[in-house]
């Protein structure tokens, strides 16, 4: 990812709020490895899961850059 793409990614994430994992995959912000685990394209790290029992769904978080994506279902 070039610096311009990285800046556009950060600006888009800040202005649009948290997107879903499906949208992140389609937009190229996330990818899946050979074992179908979600990876942050920016950091090439596996996403962690934050689970709030009071809300439906989960939040997937990149441990390096702090990016967050919603996962429903």
KOLLO-252713 format. One record per residue: residue number from 0; residue in three letters; x, y, z of N, C-alpha, C, O, CB in turn. Coordinates in nm, 3 decimals. Glycine has a CB too. Example, Ala and Ser with C-alpha at 12.3 -4.5 7.8 and 13.67 -1.06 7.14 Angstrom:
REM KOLLO-252713
<site 0, ALA, <1.319, -0.569, 0.780>, <1.230, -0.450, 0.780>, <1.320, -0.330, 0.780>, <1.424, -0.332, 0.846>, <1.131, -0.447, 0.905>>,
<site 1, SER, <1.285, -0.225, 0.708>, <1.367, -0.106, 0.714>, <1.290, 0.003, 0.787>, <1.341, 0.114, 0.804>, <1.408, -0.060, 0.572>>,
This chain:
REM KOLLO-252713
<site 0, UNK, <0.085, -0.117, 0.000>, <0.000, 0.000, 0.000>, <0.090, 0.123, 0.000>, <0.180, 0.136, 0.083>, <-0.097, 0.000, 0.123>>,
<site 1, UNK, <0.064, 0.213, -0.094>, <0.144, 0.335, -0.101>, <0.098, 0.433, 0.006>, <-0.005, 0.412, 0.071>, <0.134, 0.400, -0.242>>,
<site 2, UNK, <0.175, 0.539, 0.023>, <0.141, 0.639, 0.125>, <0.009, 0.706, 0.091>, <-0.073, 0.730, 0.180>, <0.253, 0.744, 0.137>>,
<site 3, UNK, <-0.014, 0.737, -0.036>, <-0.141, 0.801, -0.076>, <-0.260, 0.708, -0.050>, <-0.363, 0.753, -0.001>, <-0.136, 0.839, -0.224>>,
<site 4, UNK, <-0.245, 0.579, -0.082>, <-0.353, 0.485, -0.056>, <-0.378, 0.473, 0.094>, <-0.492, 0.466, 0.138>, <-0.320, 0.347, -0.115>>,
<site 5, UNK, <-0.270, 0.472, 0.173>, <-0.282, 0.464, 0.318>, <-0.356, 0.586, 0.372>, <-0.444, 0.573, 0.457>, <-0.144, 0.452, 0.384>>,
<site 6, UNK, <-0.321, 0.706, 0.324>, <-0.388, 0.829, 0.368>, <-0.535, 0.827, 0.330>, <-0.620, 0.866, 0.410>, <-0.319, 0.953, 0.308>>,
<site 7, UNK, <-0.566, 0.781, 0.208>, <-0.705, 0.775, 0.164>, <-0.783, 0.674, 0.248>, <-0.899, 0.696, 0.281>, <-0.714, 0.737, 0.014>>,
<site 8, UNK, <-0.718, 0.564, 0.283>, <-0.780, 0.461, 0.367>, <-0.814, 0.517, 0.504>, <-0.925, 0.496, 0.554>, <-0.687, 0.340, 0.381>>,
<site 9, UNK, <-0.719, 0.589, 0.566>, <-0.742, 0.648, 0.698>, <-0.852, 0.753, 0.692>, <-0.940, 0.756, 0.778>, <-0.613, 0.710, 0.753>>,
<site 10, UNK, <-0.850, 0.840, 0.590>, <-0.951, 0.944, 0.577>, <-1.088, 0.881, 0.556>, <-1.185, 0.924, 0.619>, <-0.917, 1.038, 0.459>>,
<site 11, UNK, <-1.098, 0.779, 0.469>, <-1.225, 0.715, 0.444>, <-1.279, 0.648, 0.570>, <-1.398, 0.657, 0.599>, <-1.211, 0.614, 0.332>>,
<site 12, UNK, <-1.191, 0.582, 0.645>, <-1.236, 0.512, 0.766>, <-1.284, 0.613, 0.870>, <-1.381, 0.585, 0.941>, <-1.122, 0.426, 0.824>>,
<site 13, UNK, <-1.220, 0.729, 0.880>, <-1.260, 0.830, 0.978>, <-1.392, 0.896, 0.940>, <-1.473, 0.926, 1.027>, <-1.152, 0.937, 0.992>>,
<site 14, UNK, <-1.414, 0.918, 0.810>, <-1.536, 0.987, 0.768>, <-1.656, 0.895, 0.761>, <-1.769, 0.940, 0.785>, <-1.515, 1.053, 0.635>>,
<site 15, UNK, <-1.636, 0.768, 0.730>, <-1.750, 0.678, 0.715>, <-1.781, 0.600, 0.840>, <-1.886, 0.536, 0.848>, <-1.726, 0.582, 0.603>>,
<site 16, UNK, <-1.695, 0.603, 0.939>, <-1.717, 0.525, 1.060>, <-1.675, 0.381, 1.039>, <-1.600, 0.350, 0.947>, <-1.863, 0.532, 1.103>>,
<site 17, UNK, <-1.723, 0.293, 1.126>, <-1.686, 0.154, 1.118>, <-1.765, 0.085, 1.007>, <-1.887, 0.097, 1.001>, <-1.709, 0.084, 1.254>>,
<site 18, UNK, <-1.696, 0.013, 0.921>, <-1.764, -0.060, 0.814>, <-1.770, -0.209, 0.851>, <-1.704, -0.253, 0.945>, <-1.691, -0.039, 0.678>>,
<site 19, UNK, <-1.847, -0.283, 0.776>, <-1.858, -0.426, 0.801>, <-1.738, -0.500, 0.743>, <-1.665, -0.446, 0.660>, <-1.990, -0.481, 0.742>>,
<site 20, UNK, <-1.718, -0.622, 0.788>, <-1.606, -0.702, 0.735>, <-1.627, -0.732, 0.587>, <-1.530, -0.738, 0.511>, <-1.591, -0.834, 0.815>>,
<site 21, UNK, <-1.752, -0.751, 0.546>, <-1.779, -0.777, 0.403>, <-1.741, -0.658, 0.317>, <-1.682, -0.673, 0.210>, <-1.928, -0.811, 0.382>>,
<site 22, UNK, <-1.776, -0.537, 0.364>, <-1.739, -0.417, 0.289>, <-1.588, -0.398, 0.289>, <-1.530, -0.355, 0.189>, <-1.808, -0.293, 0.349>>,
<site 23, UNK, <-1.524, -0.431, 0.402>, <-1.378, -0.422, 0.410>, <-1.309, -0.516, 0.314>, <-1.207, -0.481, 0.254>, <-1.333, -0.450, 0.550>>,
<site 24, UNK, <-1.364, -0.638, 0.298>, <-1.309, -0.734, 0.202>, <-1.327, -0.683, 0.059>, <-1.234, -0.690, -0.022>, <-1.377, -0.872, 0.218>>,
<site 25, UNK, <-1.447, -0.632, 0.028>, <-1.473, -0.582, -0.108>, <-1.389, -0.461, -0.142>, <-1.346, -0.445, -0.257>, <-1.619, -0.549, -0.123>>,
<site 26, UNK, <-1.365, -0.373, -0.042>, <-1.289, -0.250, -0.066>, <-1.138, -0.275, -0.068>, <-1.062, -0.188, -0.109>, <-1.322, -0.147, 0.040>>,
<site 27, UNK, <-1.096, -0.394, -0.024>, <-0.953, -0.425, -0.025>, <-0.882, -0.387, 0.104>, <-0.759, -0.390, 0.109>, <-0.888, -0.355, -0.138>>,
<site 28, UNK, <-0.957, -0.353, 0.208>, <-0.895, -0.320, 0.337>, <-0.865, -0.446, 0.418>, <-0.779, -0.445, 0.506>, <-0.985, -0.227, 0.417>>,
<site 29, UNK, <-0.937, -0.553, 0.388>, <-0.917, -0.682, 0.455>, <-0.892, -0.788, 0.350>, <-0.930, -0.772, 0.233>, <-1.039, -0.720, 0.543>>,
<site 30, UNK, <-0.829, -0.896, 0.391>, <-0.812, -1.012, 0.304>, <-0.820, -1.137, 0.392>, <-0.812, -1.128, 0.514>, <-0.677, -1.007, 0.224>>,
<site 31, UNK, <-0.835, -1.251, 0.327>, <-0.838, -1.378, 0.400>, <-0.713, -1.457, 0.366>, <-0.667, -1.455, 0.251>, <-0.966, -1.459, 0.367>>,
<site 32, UNK, <-0.658, -1.527, 0.466>, <-0.543, -1.612, 0.441>, <-0.591, -1.749, 0.396>, <-0.711, -1.769, 0.375>, <-0.453, -1.623, 0.567>>,
<site 33, UNK, <-0.499, -1.845, 0.382>, <-0.535, -1.977, 0.331>, <-0.627, -2.052, 0.427>, <-0.694, -2.147, 0.385>, <-0.411, -2.059, 0.306>>,
<site 34, UNK, <-0.633, -2.012, 0.552>, <-0.720, -2.076, 0.650>, <-0.848, -1.995, 0.675>, <-0.918, -2.018, 0.773>, <-0.646, -2.097, 0.781>>,
<site 35, UNK, <-0.878, -1.898, 0.583>, <-0.998, -1.815, 0.590>, <-1.001, -1.720, 0.709>, <-1.108, -1.672, 0.747>, <-1.118, -1.902, 0.595>>,
<site 36, UNK, <-0.884, -1.691, 0.769>, <-0.879, -1.592, 0.877>, <-0.870, -1.453, 0.816>, <-0.807, -1.435, 0.711>, <-0.758, -1.617, 0.972>>,
<site 37, UNK, <-0.933, -1.355, 0.881>, <-0.931, -1.218, 0.830>, <-0.799, -1.150, 0.868>, <-0.752, -1.161, 0.981>, <-1.051, -1.137, 0.886>>,
<site 38, UNK, <-0.740, -1.081, 0.770>, <-0.615, -1.008, 0.790>, <-0.635, -0.862, 0.750>, <-0.707, -0.833, 0.654>, <-0.500, -1.072, 0.709>>,
<site 39, UNK, <-0.572, -0.772, 0.822>, <-0.567, -0.631, 0.785>, <-0.464, -0.617, 0.674>, <-0.349, -0.658, 0.690>, <-0.532, -0.539, 0.910>>,
<site 40, UNK, <-0.504, -0.559, 0.561>, <-0.411, -0.543, 0.448>, <-0.301, -0.444, 0.483>, <-0.186, -0.461, 0.441>, <-0.487, -0.496, 0.323>>,
<site 41, UNK, <-0.335, -0.342, 0.559>, <-0.240, -0.237, 0.595>, <-0.124, -0.293, 0.678>, <-0.008, -0.257, 0.656>, <-0.311, -0.126, 0.674>>,
<site 42, UNK, <-0.155, -0.382, 0.774>, <-0.053, -0.432, 0.868>, <-0.016, -0.578, 0.845>, <0.085, -0.625, 0.896>, <-0.102, -0.415, 1.010>>,
<site 43, UNK, <-0.098, -0.651, 0.768>, <-0.080, -0.793, 0.744>, <-0.085, -0.873, 0.875>, <-0.008, -0.967, 0.895>, <0.053, -0.819, 0.672>>,
<site 44, UNK, <-0.178, -0.833, 0.964>, <-0.197, -0.899, 1.094>, <-0.336, -0.961, 1.102>, <-0.431, -0.910, 1.043>, <-0.177, -0.798, 1.210>>,
<site 45, UNK, <-0.347, -1.072, 1.175>, <-0.477, -1.133, 1.203>, <-0.559, -1.038, 1.289>, <-0.505, -0.971, 1.377>, <-0.461, -1.270, 1.273>>,
<site 46, UNK, <-0.690, -1.034, 1.263>, <-0.777, -0.948, 1.342>, <-0.818, -1.018, 1.471>, <-0.846, -1.138, 1.473>, <-0.902, -0.909, 1.261>>,
<site 47, UNK, <-0.821, -0.942, 1.580>, <-0.872, -0.989, 1.708>, <-1.022, -0.964, 1.712>, <-1.076, -0.890, 1.629>, <-0.799, -0.919, 1.828>>,
<site 48, UNK, <-1.090, -1.026, 1.808>, <-1.235, -1.010, 1.822>, <-1.268, -0.946, 1.955>, <-1.224, -0.991, 2.061>, <-1.306, -1.145, 1.808>>,
<site 49, UNK, <-1.349, -0.838, 1.948>, <-1.406, -0.778, 2.069>, <-1.553, -0.816, 2.070>, <-1.623, -0.793, 1.972>, <-1.386, -0.621, 2.073>>,
<site 50, UNK, <-1.598, -0.873, 2.180>, <-1.737, -0.917, 2.188>, <-1.806, -0.845, 2.302>, <-1.771, -0.864, 2.418>, <-1.744, -1.070, 2.207>>,
<site 51, UNK, <-1.904, -0.762, 2.269>, <-1.984, -0.693, 2.370>, <-2.114, -0.771, 2.387>, <-2.194, -0.778, 2.293>, <-2.012, -0.543, 2.328>>,
<site 52, UNK, <-2.137, -0.832, 2.504>, <-2.256, -0.915, 2.521>, <-2.387, -0.838, 2.512>, <-2.492, -0.899, 2.493>, <-2.249, -0.984, 2.654>>,
<site 53, UNK, <-2.384, -0.706, 2.524>, <-2.506, -0.626, 2.517>, <-2.545, -0.589, 2.374>, <-2.653, -0.536, 2.351>, <-2.489, -0.500, 2.598>>,
<site 54, UNK, <-2.458, -0.618, 2.278>, <-2.484, -0.582, 2.138>, <-2.485, -0.706, 2.051>, <-2.424, -0.808, 2.083>, <-2.379, -0.481, 2.087>>,
<site 55, UNK, <-2.556, -0.695, 1.939>, <-2.560, -0.804, 1.842>, <-2.436, -0.795, 1.755>, <-2.399, -0.685, 1.712>, <-2.690, -0.800, 1.756>>,
<site 56, UNK, <-2.374, -0.907, 1.728>, <-2.256, -0.910, 1.643>, <-2.127, -0.892, 1.722>, <-2.127, -0.885, 1.845>, <-2.266, -0.803, 1.538>>,
<site 57, UNK, <-2.018, -0.885, 1.647>, <-1.885, -0.869, 1.707>, <-1.812, -0.758, 1.635>, <-1.852, -0.715, 1.526>, <-1.804, -1.002, 1.701>>,
<site 58, UNK, <-1.706, -0.711, 1.697>, <-1.619, -0.612, 1.634>, <-1.483, -0.677, 1.615>, <-1.424, -0.727, 1.711>, <-1.608, -0.480, 1.721>>,
<site 59, UNK, <-1.433, -0.676, 1.492>, <-1.301, -0.730, 1.461>, <-1.203, -0.613, 1.462>, <-1.228, -0.510, 1.399>, <-1.300, -0.805, 1.323>>,
<site 60, UNK, <-1.091, -0.629, 1.532>, <-0.996, -0.520, 1.555>, <-0.856, -0.563, 1.512>, <-0.813, -0.675, 1.542>, <-0.997, -0.476, 1.703>>,
<site 61, UNK, <-0.786, -0.473, 1.443>, <-0.645, -0.497, 1.410>, <-0.560, -0.455, 1.530>, <-0.572, -0.342, 1.576>, <-0.602, -0.418, 1.280>>,
<site 62, UNK, <-0.476, -0.544, 1.582>, <-0.397, -0.510, 1.700>, <-0.290, -0.404, 1.673>, <-0.247, -0.336, 1.766>, <-0.331, -0.634, 1.753>>,
<site 63, UNK, <-0.246, -0.388, 1.548>, <-0.141, -0.291, 1.516>, <-0.195, -0.151, 1.490>, <-0.155, -0.056, 1.557>, <-0.062, -0.337, 1.397>>,
<site 64, UNK, <-0.286, -0.139, 1.393>, <-0.332, -0.005, 1.353>, <-0.459, 0.038, 1.426>, <-0.495, 0.156, 1.423>, <-0.356, -0.001, 1.203>>,
<site 65, UNK, <-0.528, -0.055, 1.490>, <-0.649, -0.020, 1.564>, <-0.774, -0.013, 1.476>, <-0.879, 0.031, 1.524>, <-0.629, 0.110, 1.633>>,
<site 66, UNK, <-0.765, -0.054, 1.349>, <-0.882, -0.054, 1.261>, <-0.990, -0.146, 1.314>, <-0.960, -0.252, 1.369>, <-0.842, -0.095, 1.120>>,
<site 67, UNK, <-1.116, -0.107, 1.299>, <-1.228, -0.185, 1.348>, <-1.329, -0.210, 1.237>, <-1.357, -0.121, 1.156>, <-1.294, -0.116, 1.467>>,
<site 68, UNK, <-1.384, -0.332, 1.234>, <-1.485, -0.371, 1.139>, <-1.593, -0.449, 1.211>, <-1.563, -0.532, 1.296>, <-1.424, -0.453, 1.024>>,
<site 69, UNK, <-1.721, -0.422, 1.177>, <-1.834, -0.493, 1.236>, <-1.849, -0.629, 1.169>, <-1.825, -0.644, 1.049>, <-1.964, -0.410, 1.222>>,
<site 70, UNK, <-1.888, -0.728, 1.248>, <-1.918, -0.859, 1.194>, <-2.051, -0.904, 1.254>, <-2.063, -0.922, 1.375>, <-1.803, -0.962, 1.224>>,
<site 71, UNK, <-2.149, -0.921, 1.170>, <-2.282, -0.961, 1.216>, <-2.304, -1.106, 1.174>, <-2.278, -1.143, 1.059>, <-2.394, -0.867, 1.160>>,
<site 72, UNK, <-2.354, -1.186, 1.266>, <-2.390, -1.324, 1.232>, <-2.290, -1.424, 1.259>, <-2.313, -1.543, 1.234>, <-2.424, -1.333, 1.096>>,
